[in-house]
Amino acid sequence: MLLAARGRPNTRIAVEAGVHVDTVRTWRGRFADLSLPGLLDRKRPGRPATFTPLQTAQVKALACQLPVESGTPLSRWSCPELAREAVTRGIDPALSASTVRRWFAQDAIKPWQHHSWIFITDPDFRTKAARVLGLYARTWEGVPLGADEYVIRAGEKTSIQARCRCHPTLAPGQARAMRVNHTYGRGGALAHLAAYDVHHARVFGRTEPRTGDPFMNLVTQVMSREPYASTKRVFWTVDNGSSHRGQRAADRLATAFPNAALIHTPLHASWLNQERRRRGIRCGVPNGRRDV
């Protein structure tokens, strides 16, 4: 309107204000008809807002706090728990979990999200990590590994539950998504043990009803076949799980297979475990070989 008062045409006003010329005509027409009240926003159709911006901000601020600060026996908040806590605090008498979830999805910053970490407490971290990383790079104590020396990375995933749906899954059809029944039956739990030849992309695996002694079954499965049975040396790098912890486990492995050596990662450093990362590959190692 100020530009129009200076005698500017609609097209020039549109360019200078960065809007479409039709917008300029609309607002000039409303000003001509209603004067200054015509520049106010008109009442919009639809249901008025149920929650105020202050309530939204209060719930988001609550999500950024630890549950223990409010006396809630939880390690982290969930949307239903946040909704209940907001009702308890009087933020709103009828706040639902779906509303909280929608608010969180619309926020661009999401300050309530967090990353977990663990402090490394092993005093020999540098030495142990250097040995493991050196083996990955095909060196041992500064000497390159020979062609007859291998590096095996082993690990285990415990308590994998076998579940079966109580009703068959319906395939998707025209204008219909796949339908999966909610209820399922438990078929027990198994432990998955796996070994990964770091430099030759070979994967070995087995399932056991429990952990502990079955780790040696995995070692026997690998060491009883060539080239590992008759090679010069096979390094087994493992974490500090109960199945293969400490010097007793290393001595037990060396007694059963004299050409095998057990190398432990530092305490609380299982992220050095290449086999742990490999578990995400469902069909073995790309461009490699899969032995199960």
C-alpha positions, -999 to 999 in steps of 0.1 A, spaced: 0 0 0 29 24 7 43 17 -28 8 23 -43 6 56 -24 38 67 -42 21 62 -75 38 29 -85 19 6 -110 8 -29 -99 35 -46 -121 63 -26 -105 49 -31 -70 48 -69 -76 85 -69 -87 97 -48 -58 76 -67 -32 84 -101 -46 48 -112 -51 25 -120 -79 6 -91 -96 -27 -107 -87 -17 -104 -50 -11 -67 -54 -45 -63 -70 -62 -82 -42 -48 -62 -14 -53 -29 -32 -89 -38 -38 -94 -48 -1 -78 -15 10 -100 5 -13 -131 -12 0 -124 -14 38 -94 10 44 -70 -2 71 -93 -30 85 -90 -46 50 -53 -53 56 -61 -77 85 -63 -114 79 -98 -127 75 -112 -154 97 -103 -187 82 -127 -217 79 -122 -249 98 -120 -261 134 -101 -238 157 -68 -250 172 -73 -273 202 -38 -268 217 -19 -236 222 17 -231 211 26 -229 248 13 -264 255 32 -278 225 64 -261 238 58 -274 274 55 -310 261 86 -307 240 105 -292 270 93 -322 291 107 -346 264 141 -330 268 142 -339 305 152 -373 319 122 -392 333 140 -397 366 138 -359 371 100 -362 374 101 -394 395 90 -416 366 107 -451 367 118 -451 331 151 -448 313 136 -429 284 103 -413 275 78 -428 251 49 -409 235 22 -425 257 42 -418 289 48 -382 278 11 -378 272 3 -392 307 29 -370 323 15 -339 306 -20 -347 318 -6 -352 354 12 -319 353 -20 -301 341 -6 -291 307 -38 -304 291 -65 -326 305 -69 -348 274 -36 -351 256 -32 -383 235 0 -401 225 -9 -396 188 -9 -358 193 25 -359 210 38 -381 182 25 -357 155 41 -327 173 75 -345 174 73 -355 137 66 -319 127 95 -303 146 125 -296 125 151 -295 153 140 -324 175 161 -315 206 148 -345 226 166 -370 204 199 -384 218 229 -406 210 242 -431 235 279 -437 241 301 -457 264 333 -446 282 364 -467 274 378 -479 308 404 -504 296 439 -491 306 454 -511 277 430 -498 251 457 -484 228 478 -516 228 448 -540 223 431 -519 197 464 -516 178 467 -554 177 432 -559 164 434 -531 138 468 -543 127 454 -578 120 427 -562 99 455 -545 80 473 -579 77 501 -571 101 511 -587 135 535 -569 158 547 -548 128 554 -578 106 531 -584 75 511 -616 76 521 -643 52 498 -660 27 494 -690 51 481 -668 80 444 -660 84 424 -636 105 389 -648 117 365 -624 134 340 -642 156 309 -631 176 275 -642 187 240 -629 189 221 -643 218 183 -648 225 170 -646 189 133 -655 192 117 -677 166 81 -664 160 53 -676 138 22 -657 129 -10 -673 142 -27 -666 109 -12 -665 74 -1 -633 58 -23 -620 30 -5 -609 -1 -11 -573 -14 -37 -568 -41 -51 -540 -62 -56 -510 -39 -48 -532 -9 -17 -534 12 -2 -566 26 -20 -577 57 0 -592 85 -17 -606 116 -7 -590 148 -6 -621 171 22 -646 170 34 -677 188 68 -681 203 90 -709 191 118 -706 216 151 -687 214 184 -696 199 219 -681 198 235 -674 165 273 -677 163 292 -665 133 328 -663 121 341 -641 93 374 -645 74 383 -608 72 406 -610 41 389 -638 21 352 -629 26 341 -663 40 313 -665 65 306 -694 88 276 -697 111 257 -720 133 228 -718 158 229 -732 194 203 -734 221 226 -715 245 259 -696 246 291 -705 264 307 -739 255 291 -738 220 316 -712 210 341 -741 207 317 -758 183 321 -728 160 358 -729 163 358 -766 155 336 -761 125 361 -736 110 394 -751 121 384 -786 109 384 -775 72 410 -763 49 429 -741 46 426 -734 83 433 -769 95 469 -771 81 478 -734 78 506 -718 98 485 -696 120 449 -685 124 441 -654 145 407 -654 162 397 -619 172 368 -618 197 352 -594 222 351 -601 260 319 -621 261 315 -648 286 320 -675 260 356 -666 252 368 -642 280 402 -641 295 434 -661 293 417 -694 301 397 -692 269 429 -684 249 446 -714 265 417 -737 258 417 -726 221 454 -731 217 452 -766 233 425 -777 210 441 -761 179 478 -753 183 478 -731 152 450 -709 165 455 -677 186 428 -659 205 430 -621 204 406 -599 225 394 -565 218 396 -538 245 369 -538 272 338 -520 260 351 -517 225 329 -542 206 325 -516 179 359 -530 167 341 -562 158 338 -565 120 316 -596 124 291 -575 143 288 -551 114 286 -580 89 254 -593 106 235 -566 87 243 -582 54 215 -608 49 230 -627 20 267 -629 30 295 -607 19 291 -589 -14 314 -604 -41 325 -630 -16 317 -664 -5 292 -677 21 298 -709 40 271 -719 65 
